[in-house]
Amino acid sequence: MVIFKWSYKTLLRLFGLAWGFGGGRREVNNLSVEDLSTAVSSVVLGALSTFVNFIPSLVGGLIILTIGLVVAAIVYRLVVGLLKAIQLEKLLTKYGIVKLEGKEIEWVDILAELARWSIIIVFLIPSLSAWRLGAVNAVISRVLLYIPNVIVAVVLAIVGIVFAKLAYRISYSASRSLGRDTAHTVALVAQWSLIVFVGFLVLHQLGVAQELLRILFAGIVAMLALAGGLAFGLGGQGTARSLLESVLDRFKK
């Protein structure tokens, strides 16, 4: 015990010398083992009290999150059942939207997962509030507000691909008299023009570089208008000349 007291006093003196101030040395030398034990015990008791007070919030948050997981699982099954009841996959297969670059896309699972995670995030926000995680709660709230944009973008993409397929078929049927290769080219131009337009809409809905997308879209429209005007203008010079000459002849008569 004597050795412990001597070692403790020696450490306190060394600490006081390292401090470098006379007042600081006097305060450290005046400390006792009882003061140090009191300080440590108060810190430990404060930490235990904080943890005990946090237990109800922890349990409440876990209960809310568990309920959310159960509800999300039920919503997932309901969405899958609803989409299969309306035969969404068969409808999309009809328009060739079930494959992308040779890989099959499970649209039913994608939409059901979006619905499931939306429910989970809705219940996760009050759980994080109960756990007093304000910063994480703010991030999750932003994600929750962004999910409707993702759902609308997915719906726009599906509808856009359907209309692009229809545009290809209509354009091909209308221009078949021009030849098979020409009709295929015209149909591809119509299809990809609509796909690019829908792509701009999807990116705009997702909020990806909206100002840049506006400028790029305006530039593409201006380029197509200029190219179309030049093509029809140069290609229809003879027709325009004959029409003007016929009009002038009528006025002369």
Helices and strands as residue ranges (DSSP letters): H 2-19, H 22-30, H 33-85, H 88-94, E 99-100, E 103-104, H 107-130, H 134-174, G 176-178, H 180-206, H 210-235, H 237-252
